[in-house]
Amino acid sequence: MRLDRTRAELTQAAAAGDEEGRQIVVRQSAAWTTRFGDLLETSPEQEAPMRELLGFLREQLPSGTAAGTVTVHATASEQAQHAVQGQGTQHNSFGPGQPR
């Protein structure tokens, strides 16, 4: 039942695509991290089945996707400079003579 409620909440959060939805995802991630940590503390024999489950879940993600879809809306004007990234590695340099 808890998993079903979590799925419904995360589905709704993803559909909203706003800051509140992002915070729901962060809270659920922290809650489930704690739950799994507690499970491993009290039942260390569950480590192998949990690793198997995580491997299965990783295989279900689209190729090259670690965090799902990322949508970014950014606006700049005049002399403003900004850099936005959803995931991965990004290097930015801003200033006179720097590539933009």
VMD Tcl script that builds the backbone (N, CA, C; Angstrom):
set m [mol new atoms 300]
animate dup $m
set s [atomselect $m all]
$s set {name element resname resid chain x y z} {
  {N N MET 1 A 0.818 -1.187 0.000}
  {CA C MET 1 A 0.000 0.000 0.000}
  {C C MET 1 A 0.867 1.259 0.000}
  {N N ARG 2 A 1.947 1.228 0.755}
  {CA C ARG 2 A 2.839 2.387 0.806}
  {C C ARG 2 A 3.472 2.644 -0.558}
  {N N LEU 3 A 3.887 1.580 -1.232}
  {CA C LEU 3 A 4.454 1.749 -2.572}
  {C C LEU 3 A 3.432 2.320 -3.540}
  {N N ASP 4 A 2.193 1.855 -3.459}
  {CA C ASP 4 A 1.148 2.378 -4.340}
  {C C ASP 4 A 0.900 3.859 -4.082}
  {N N ARG 5 A 0.865 4.247 -2.808}
  {CA C ARG 5 A 0.679 5.666 -2.478}
  {C C ARG 5 A 1.852 6.498 -2.983}
  {N N THR 6 A 3.057 5.972 -2.814}
  {CA C THR 6 A 4.240 6.686 -3.276}
  {C C THR 6 A 4.216 6.845 -4.793}
  {N N ARG 7 A 3.867 5.768 -5.490}
  {CA C ARG 7 A 3.792 5.847 -6.954}
  {C C ARG 7 A 2.794 6.911 -7.383}
  {N N ALA 8 A 1.619 6.935 -6.763}
  {CA C ALA 8 A 0.601 7.933 -7.111}
  {C C ALA 8 A 1.113 9.349 -6.846}
  {N N GLU 9 A 1.766 9.533 -5.712}
  {CA C GLU 9 A 2.288 10.850 -5.368}
  {C C GLU 9 A 3.382 11.291 -6.342}
  {N N LEU 10 A 4.274 10.376 -6.699}
  {CA C LEU 10 A 5.350 10.721 -7.631}
  {C C LEU 10 A 4.822 10.962 -9.040}
  {N N THR 11 A 3.817 10.207 -9.441}
  {CA C THR 11 A 3.211 10.418 -10.761}
  {C C THR 11 A 2.582 11.803 -10.836}
  {N N GLN 12 A 1.878 12.180 -9.794}
  {CA C GLN 12 A 1.260 13.499 -9.736}
  {C C GLN 12 A 2.332 14.591 -9.725}
  {N N ALA 13 A 3.402 14.383 -8.968}
  {CA C ALA 13 A 4.484 15.366 -8.892}
  {C C ALA 13 A 5.148 15.542 -10.253}
  {N N ALA 14 A 5.364 14.435 -10.963}
  {CA C ALA 14 A 5.990 14.514 -12.287}
  {C C ALA 14 A 5.099 15.260 -13.263}
  {N N ALA 15 A 3.802 15.035 -13.177}
  {CA C ALA 15 A 2.865 15.716 -14.074}
  {C C ALA 15 A 2.847 17.217 -13.806}
  {N N ALA 16 A 2.979 17.601 -12.533}
  {CA C ALA 16 A 2.964 19.022 -12.186}
  {C C ALA 16 A 4.214 19.719 -12.710}
  {N N GLY 17 A 5.361 19.053 -12.574}
  {CA C GLY 17 A 6.615 19.599 -13.096}
  {C C GLY 17 A 7.036 20.924 -12.475}
  {N N ASP 18 A 6.601 21.213 -11.251}
  {CA C ASP 18 A 6.943 22.473 -10.610}
  {C C ASP 18 A 7.831 22.235 -9.393}
  {N N GLU 19 A 8.139 23.305 -8.683}
  {CA C GLU 19 A 9.015 23.204 -7.512}
  {C C GLU 19 A 8.392 22.331 -6.433}
  {N N GLU 20 A 7.100 22.455 -6.231}
  {CA C GLU 20 A 6.434 21.622 -5.233}
  {C C GLU 20 A 6.572 20.141 -5.591}
  {N N GLY 21 A 6.416 19.828 -6.872}
  {CA C GLY 21 A 6.588 18.450 -7.323}
  {C C GLY 21 A 8.003 17.959 -7.100}
  {N N ARG 22 A 8.978 18.821 -7.348}
  {CA C ARG 22 A 10.378 18.448 -7.131}
  {C C ARG 22 A 10.622 18.160 -5.656}
  {N N GLN 23 A 10.033 18.954 -4.788}
  {CA C GLN 23 A 10.201 18.744 -3.350}
  {C C GLN 23 A 9.565 17.424 -2.899}
  {N N ILE 24 A 8.460 17.047 -3.515}
  {CA C ILE 24 A 7.832 15.757 -3.213}
  {C C ILE 24 A 8.793 14.626 -3.563}
  {N N VAL 25 A 9.418 14.732 -4.718}
  {CA C VAL 25 A 10.377 13.705 -5.143}
  {C C VAL 25 A 11.537 13.629 -4.162}
  {N N VAL 26 A 12.057 14.770 -3.739}
  {CA C VAL 26 A 13.172 14.796 -2.787}
  {C C VAL 26 A 12.751 14.148 -1.468}
  {N N ARG 27 A 11.562 14.494 -0.964}
  {CA C ARG 27 A 11.095 13.909 0.308}
  {C C ARG 27 A 10.902 12.402 0.192}
  {N N GLN 28 A 10.302 11.952 -0.897}
  {CA C GLN 28 A 10.083 10.512 -1.070}
  {C C GLN 28 A 11.408 9.777 -1.187}
  {N N SER 29 A 12.354 10.369 -1.905}
  {CA C SER 29 A 13.673 9.747 -2.040}
  {C C SER 29 A 14.331 9.578 -0.670}
  {N N ALA 30 A 14.270 10.615 0.146}
  {CA C ALA 30 A 14.861 10.542 1.486}
  {C C ALA 30 A 14.140 9.499 2.344}
  {N N ALA 31 A 12.817 9.468 2.252}
  {CA C ALA 31 A 12.042 8.515 3.051}
  {C C ALA 31 A 12.383 7.081 2.672}
  {N N TRP 32 A 12.461 6.799 1.378}
  {CA C TRP 32 A 12.737 5.425 0.953}
  {C C TRP 32 A 14.196 5.048 1.202}
  {N N THR 33 A 15.095 6.010 1.141}
  {CA C THR 33 A 16.487 5.732 1.487}
  {C C THR 33 A 16.567 5.295 2.949}
  {N N THR 34 A 15.846 5.996 3.808}
  {CA C THR 34 A 15.816 5.639 5.229}
  {C C THR 34 A 15.189 4.265 5.431}
  {N N ARG 35 A 14.076 4.012 4.767}
  {CA C ARG 35 A 13.408 2.714 4.922}
  {C C ARG 35 A 14.328 1.563 4.507}
  {N N PHE 36 A 14.990 1.715 3.367}
  {CA C PHE 36 A 15.884 0.648 2.906}
  {C C PHE 36 A 17.085 0.510 3.829}
  {N N GLY 37 A 17.606 1.639 4.333}
  {CA C GLY 37 A 18.710 1.573 5.294}
  {C C GLY 37 A 18.310 0.844 6.560}
  {N N ASP 38 A 17.115 1.160 7.060}
  {CA C ASP 38 A 16.609 0.470 8.257}
  {C C ASP 38 A 16.450 -1.022 8.001}
  {N N LEU 39 A 15.930 -1.373 6.836}
  {CA C LEU 39 A 15.757 -2.787 6.488}
  {C C LEU 39 A 17.101 -3.517 6.502}
  {N N LEU 40 A 18.121 -2.895 5.916}
  {CA C LEU 40 A 19.430 -3.544 5.873}
  {C C LEU 40 A 20.069 -3.650 7.256}
  {N N GLU 41 A 19.781 -2.681 8.125}
  {CA C GLU 41 A 20.310 -2.770 9.491}
  {C C GLU 41 A 19.696 -3.935 10.249}
  {N N THR 42 A 18.391 -4.107 10.099}
  {CA C THR 42 A 17.699 -5.153 10.855}
  {C C THR 42 A 17.716 -6.504 10.158}
  {N N SER 43 A 17.905 -6.500 8.836}
  {CA C SER 43 A 17.894 -7.753 8.060}
  {C C SER 43 A 18.990 -7.721 7.003}
  {N N PRO 44 A 20.260 -7.820 7.424}
  {CA C PRO 44 A 21.357 -7.719 6.461}
  {C C PRO 44 A 21.301 -8.788 5.373}
  {N N GLU 45 A 20.589 -9.896 5.624}
  {CA C GLU 45 A 20.474 -10.936 4.597}
  {C C GLU 45 A 19.660 -10.464 3.398}
  {N N GLN 46 A 19.018 -9.296 3.503}
  {CA C GLN 46 A 18.219 -8.754 2.399}
  {C C GLN 46 A 19.062 -7.958 1.390}
  {N N GLU 47 A 20.369 -7.839 1.661}
  {CA C GLU 47 A 21.211 -7.052 0.769}
  {C C GLU 47 A 21.216 -7.612 -0.658}
  {N N ALA 48 A 21.415 -8.911 -0.806}
  {CA C ALA 48 A 21.471 -9.500 -2.149}
  {C C ALA 48 A 20.153 -9.315 -2.910}
  {N N PRO 49 A 18.996 -9.601 -2.308}
  {CA C PRO 49 A 17.743 -9.356 -3.033}
  {C C PRO 49 A 17.541 -7.880 -3.390}
  {N N MET 50 A 17.989 -6.975 -2.506}
  {CA C MET 50 A 17.844 -5.550 -2.813}
  {C C MET 50 A 18.744 -5.145 -3.971}
  {N N ARG 51 A 19.952 -5.672 -4.005}
  {CA C ARG 51 A 20.841 -5.372 -5.137}
  {C C ARG 51 A 20.244 -5.896 -6.444}
  {N N GLU 52 A 19.637 -7.068 -6.373}
  {CA C GLU 52 A 18.981 -7.633 -7.552}
  {C C GLU 52 A 17.838 -6.728 -8.011}
  {N N LEU 53 A 17.046 -6.250 -7.079}
  {CA C LEU 53 A 15.947 -5.355 -7.405}
  {C C LEU 53 A 16.461 -4.068 -8.042}
  {N N LEU 54 A 17.505 -3.478 -7.474}
  {CA C LEU 54 A 18.069 -2.251 -8.036}
  {C C LEU 54 A 18.610 -2.474 -9.438}
  {N N GLY 55 A 19.243 -3.609 -9.668}
  {CA C GLY 55 A 19.718 -3.926 -11.008}
  {C C GLY 55 A 18.564 -4.019 -12.002}
  {N N PHE 56 A 17.486 -4.666 -11.578}
  {CA C PHE 56 A 16.305 -4.770 -12.429}
  {C C PHE 56 A 15.741 -3.392 -12.746}
  {N N LEU 57 A 15.640 -2.541 -11.723}
  {CA C LEU 57 A 15.087 -1.202 -11.938}
  {C C LEU 57 A 15.955 -0.384 -12.879}
  {N N ARG 58 A 17.272 -0.490 -12.745}
  {CA C ARG 58 A 18.174 0.232 -13.658}
  {C C ARG 58 A 17.958 -0.212 -15.096}
  {N N GLU 59 A 17.717 -1.502 -15.304}
  {CA C GLU 59 A 17.495 -2.022 -16.653}
  {C C GLU 59 A 16.200 -1.483 -17.264}
  {N N GLN 60 A 15.262 -1.056 -16.433}
  {CA C GLN 60 A 13.982 -0.563 -16.927}
  {C C GLN 60 A 14.062 0.885 -17.419}
  {N N LEU 61 A 15.113 1.604 -17.007}
  {CA C LEU 61 A 15.268 2.987 -17.436}
  {C C LEU 61 A 15.664 3.037 -18.900}
  {N N PRO 62 A 15.223 4.064 -19.632}
  {CA C PRO 62 A 15.673 4.217 -21.015}
  {C C PRO 62 A 17.191 4.343 -21.070}
  {N N SER 63 A 17.780 3.867 -22.142}
  {CA C SER 63 A 19.230 3.906 -22.302}
  {C C SER 63 A 19.760 5.326 -22.131}
  {N N GLY 64 A 20.824 5.450 -21.334}
  {CA C GLY 64 A 21.447 6.744 -21.124}
  {C C GLY 64 A 20.693 7.636 -20.146}
  {N N THR 65 A 19.666 7.125 -19.523}
  {CA C THR 65 A 18.876 7.929 -18.591}
  {C C THR 65 A 19.121 7.443 -17.180}
  {N N ALA 66 A 19.514 8.364 -16.322}
  {CA C ALA 66 A 19.697 8.014 -14.920}
  {C C ALA 66 A 18.611 8.629 -14.051}
  {N N ALA 67 A 18.104 9.780 -14.461}
  {CA C ALA 67 A 17.172 10.479 -13.589}
  {C C ALA 67 A 15.851 10.795 -14.268}
  {N N GLY 68 A 15.590 10.220 -15.415}
  {CA C GLY 68 A 14.336 10.500 -16.092}
  {C C GLY 68 A 14.414 11.784 -16.889}
  {N N THR 69 A 13.287 12.351 -17.176}
  {CA C THR 69 A 13.202 13.553 -17.988}
  {C C THR 69 A 13.475 14.788 -17.147}
  {N N VAL 70 A 14.231 15.705 -17.713}
  {CA C VAL 70 A 14.513 16.965 -17.060}
  {C C VAL 70 A 13.997 18.075 -17.955}
  {N N THR 71 A 13.194 18.975 -17.409}
  {CA C THR 71 A 12.699 20.130 -18.150}
  {C C THR 71 A 13.248 21.372 -17.482}
  {N N VAL 72 A 13.845 22.260 -18.277}
  {CA C VAL 72 A 14.446 23.470 -17.747}
  {C C VAL 72 A 13.866 24.663 -18.494}
  {N N HIS 73 A 13.461 25.685 -17.748}
  {CA C HIS 73 A 13.017 26.954 -18.315}
  {C C HIS 73 A 13.940 28.025 -17.764}
  {N N ALA 74 A 14.649 28.727 -18.638}
  {CA C ALA 74 A 15.578 29.755 -18.185}
  {C C ALA 74 A 15.410 30.997 -19.050}
  {N N THR 75 A 15.540 32.153 -18.430}
  {CA C THR 75 A 15.411 33.420 -19.127}
  {C C THR 75 A 16.531 34.337 -18.679}
  {N N ALA 76 A 17.126 35.057 -19.628}
  {CA C ALA 76 A 18.153 36.044 -19.306}
  {C C ALA 76 A 17.925 37.266 -20.183}
  {N N SER 77 A 18.370 38.399 -19.703}
  {CA C SER 77 A 18.241 39.613 -20.509}
  {C C SER 77 A 19.423 40.527 -20.242}
  {N N GLU 78 A 19.607 41.469 -21.153}
  {CA C GLU 78 A 20.672 42.447 -21.060}
  {C C GLU 78 A 22.023 41.772 -20.883}
  {N N GLN 79 A 22.733 42.045 -19.800}
  {CA C GLN 79 A 24.071 41.494 -19.579}
  {C C GLN 79 A 24.049 40.232 -18.719}
  {N N ALA 80 A 22.876 39.687 -18.477}
  {CA C ALA 80 A 22.767 38.500 -17.621}
  {C C ALA 80 A 23.429 37.303 -18.267}
  {N N GLN 81 A 24.015 36.467 -17.450}
  {CA C GLN 81 A 24.622 35.226 -17.888}
  {C C GLN 81 A 24.141 34.118 -16.976}
  {N N HIS 82 A 23.771 33.008 -17.554}
  {CA C HIS 82 A 23.341 31.887 -16.723}
  {C C HIS 82 A 23.668 30.577 -17.415}
  {N N ALA 83 A 23.728 29.535 -16.636}
  {CA C ALA 83 A 23.955 28.192 -17.144}
  {C C ALA 83 A 23.047 27.249 -16.381}
  {N N VAL 84 A 22.364 26.381 -17.101}
  {CA C VAL 84 A 21.414 25.475 -16.479}
  {C C VAL 84 A 21.662 24.074 -17.004}
  {N N GLN 85 A 21.625 23.109 -16.102}
  {CA C GLN 85 A 21.845 21.726 -16.497}
  {C C GLN 85 A 20.939 20.822 -15.694}
  {N N GLY 86 A 20.399 19.796 -16.353}
  {CA C GLY 86 A 19.542 18.846 -15.674}
  {C C GLY 86 A 20.321 17.734 -15.000}
  {N N GLN 87 A 21.343 17.230 -15.657}
  {CA C GLN 87 A 22.152 16.161 -15.082}
  {C C GLN 87 A 23.446 16.064 -15.860}
  {N N GLY 88 A 24.414 15.355 -15.323}
  {CA C GLY 88 A 25.698 15.191 -16.000}
  {C C GLY 88 A 26.730 16.171 -15.475}
  {N N THR 89 A 27.739 16.451 -16.289}
  {CA C THR 89 A 28.824 17.347 -15.913}
  {C C THR 89 A 28.789 18.571 -16.796}
  {N N GLN 90 A 28.985 19.719 -16.201}
  {CA C GLN 90 A 28.959 20.966 -16.953}
  {C C GLN 90 A 30.035 21.879 -16.408}
  {N N HIS 91 A 30.781 22.530 -17.296}
  {CA C HIS 91 A 31.800 23.494 -16.909}
  {C C HIS 91 A 31.426 24.819 -17.552}
  {N N ASN 92 A 31.411 25.895 -16.783}
  {CA C ASN 92 A 31.037 27.213 -17.276}
  {C C ASN 92 A 32.088 28.229 -16.900}
  {N N SER 93 A 32.347 29.144 -17.820}
  {CA C SER 93 A 33.230 30.272 -17.542}
  {C C SER 93 A 32.529 31.517 -18.054}
  {N N PHE 94 A 32.395 32.526 -17.202}
  {CA C PHE 94 A 31.771 33.766 -17.595}
  {C C PHE 94 A 32.724 34.907 -17.291}
  {N N GLY 95 A 32.798 35.824 -18.168}
  {CA C GLY 95 A 33.645 36.985 -17.957}
  {C C GLY 95 A 34.155 37.490 -19.294}
  {N N PRO 96 A 34.893 38.579 -19.285}
  {CA C PRO 96 A 35.407 39.144 -20.529}
  {C C PRO 96 A 36.260 38.142 -21.295}
  {N N GLY 97 A 35.995 38.005 -22.558}
  {CA C GLY 97 A 36.793 37.138 -23.418}
  {C C GLY 97 A 36.510 35.654 -23.262}
  {N N GLN 98 A 35.560 35.275 -22.438}
  {CA C GLN 98 A 35.248 33.860 -22.217}
  {C C GLN 98 A 34.169 33.410 -23.205}
  {N N PRO 99 A 34.275 32.188 -23.702}
  {CA C PRO 99 A 33.218 31.664 -24.557}
  {C C PRO 99 A 31.915 31.565 -23.780}
  {N N ARG 100 A 30.829 31.763 -24.486}
  {CA C ARG 100 A 29.506 31.703 -23.850}
  {C C ARG 100 A 28.701 30.592 -24.464}
}
mol reanalyze $m
mol bondsrecalc $m
mol representation Tube
mol addrep $m
